[in-house]
Amino acid sequence: LFLSTLLAPLSRALPVTEAVAFVMQPASDKGEAGIEELYRQTVGVLNFTEVPQEQFGGVLAFNVMPDSPAEGIPASEELVAREAAAILGRNFPLTLRLLRAPVFHCHAFYVWVRFAQSIEAGMVRRALAFEKRLDIVEGKAAPTPAQLAGAEGTHLQIRPDAAVPHSAWLWGAPANLTDGRARSAVLLAEALQASGAWARKS
């Protein structure tokens, strides 16, 4: 739900006309089994031996894999899109793609956002300034999963897109060790309650 944590307050302050997200998932999204398989794949590739592929359906070590659904199971992209729509609204202009990256912990994402008005990086920073789970990084190297595994919150870098008017690139790395599925469920419930969605259903 880190995309919703980022896009919801941003769109309230600066109307968003389009958002495109590329999210890189770590092996730990598959739990301990995923971590173990990436480790064994890494050792196997380096030693030119066979590698296990039960968790990822292919070789993830030293590789990047697109999201693909298992037989009879929807792709993770569909599930993430549903979660985002529950908070942002079904008409929110978000398109996303998931990639499996050869890292053990911590997600990473690039989000390109186009706004309805001319913007500067400072405006985006101010729109997100009161979000406690967002740490905006300025004047230094972009945050990476290797640096942030085990850290709290989402570390974010903002760069205006010089090629397209009224748009910006947001690079972020949210730690999935501290902001995992349990916390995501709590945040989703809080957002639904705050929006009045539960009251309308009841």
N, C-alpha and C positions, 0 to 999 in steps of 0.2 A: 504493500500500500504506500510505499514511498513516493510513487508518482502522484497519487492523490494528495499526499501531504504537501507536495511541492506545487501542483497545479491548481488546487482549490483556492488557496489564498492569493495566488498570483492572478488568477482569472477574476477574482473579486475586485482587485485593485486596478488591473489593466486588462480590459476585455480581450480575450483570446479568440482569434479567428481560425487558427489551425495549430495543431501540435503533433509532432512525429517523434516517437521514442524508440530507441534501440537499447534493449536491456540485456546485459551480460550476466548469466547465472553461474554461480560457483558450484563446485562438486558437492558442497555441503547441503545444497537444496535436496539432494537425494539421501541426506542423513549420513550416518556413519558408514553405511554401505557404499555410498558415493565417494566419500573421502578415501576409503580403503581401496576402491577400484582405481581411482585416479593415481594413487600412490603405486599400486602394482603395475598399472599401465606405464607409468613413467620409468620405473625400474626395468620393465620388460622391453620397452623401446630402446633404452640406453644399452641394454645387453643383447639386443637383437633376438629376443625370445618371444614366445607367444604371450599375448596379453588378454586379460578377461574383458568381456564386453557386455556382461549381463545388465548392468545398470544404465549404460549410456547407448547401447545398441551400436557401438562403433568405438573407434579409438579417439578419445578426447585428449590424451596427453600430446602436447606440442601441436594442438589442432584447435579449430573452432567449428562448432556444429550448430546448424539451425534447429529451431524447435520443430519437432515432428510428432504427431499424435501416435500413440500405440493403438492397436486394433481395438475398436469399440470404446476408446477413451478419447475425449476431446483434447486438442492441443492445449498446452499450458497458456498459449497466447489468448485463447478463448476465455479461460478461467480468469486470467489477469484483467482482460477487458471487461468482464462482468463485474469484478470487484471495483474497478475504476468507475464504471457506469453507476454503481450503487451510490457512490459518493459525489461524483462530478455531474451526474445526470446523463441520461441516455443520448441526449443531443450534443454532448460535449464533443468538439471536433478532434478526437484523439485517435491516431493510428499508431500501432506498436508492433514491434517484432522482437522476439526473444532469441538470444544466442547462448549456447553453452560454452563457457570459456574454461581453459585449463588452469583454473585457480581453485584452491581448496576452500577459502572463505571469502565472504564479502561480495555483494553485488556491485556492478558499475553500470552507469547508463549515460547516454547522450540524449537530450531532448531538444529538439528544434521547435521554437515557438514563434508564431507570427501574431502580432497584435493589431488591433483596430486603429492604432494611432502611432505616431512616431515615438520611439522610446530610446532611452540611454541606459547603460548598465546601472547607473545610480538609481534609476527609477525601479528597476527590477529588484535591486538590493533592498530598497526601502519597502517595497511591497512584501518582502519575505522577512523583514527584520524582526518581527514579533513571533516568528515560528521557532519555538524552543528546540525542536528536533533538527533544525537546519543550522549548519555552521558554514557560513559563506567565507571562502578562502580568497584572499586578495593579495596581489603582489608577490606571489611565490608559485612554486610548481604545483600542478594539479594533483589532488589527492588520488591515491591508487589503492586497490584492494590489499596489496602486500603491506602497505603502511597502516591500514585502518582495521585489519581483522581484530575483532575484540573491542574496538572503540564504540562509542555510543553515537546515535544520531546519524544524520546524512550530511556529508561534507560536500560542499557545492562550489563550483567555479562558474562564473558568468562571463560570456564573451559575446558582444554584439556581432551579428552577421553582416559584414560589410557588403556582401553580394546581393542581399535581399532587403529592401526597406522594411522597417517596422518589425524586425525579427532578431532573435538571439539564440545562441547555443548555450545549453546548461549541461555541464558535465558533473556527475555526482557519483559518490560511492557510499551507499548505506551499508552498515555492518549488519549481516544477518545473524550473527551470534547473539547480539543484544536486542535486535529488532526483528525477531523471528515471527513465526506464524501465530503464536499465542498472543504476542503484543499486537499483531495486525488485526486479530479478531476483536480485541478490546477496542482498538481505534475505530474499527468499522462500526461496532455497536454504538460507540460514543457519537460518531458522525451521524448515524441514522437517528439516534435519539435527538440530537441537536437540530436536525433538519425537520423534525416532526413526522418523519416517514412512518414510524411505528404508530403514532397517534392516529394518522390518517387511515392506516390499515385496520386498526381496532375500531 
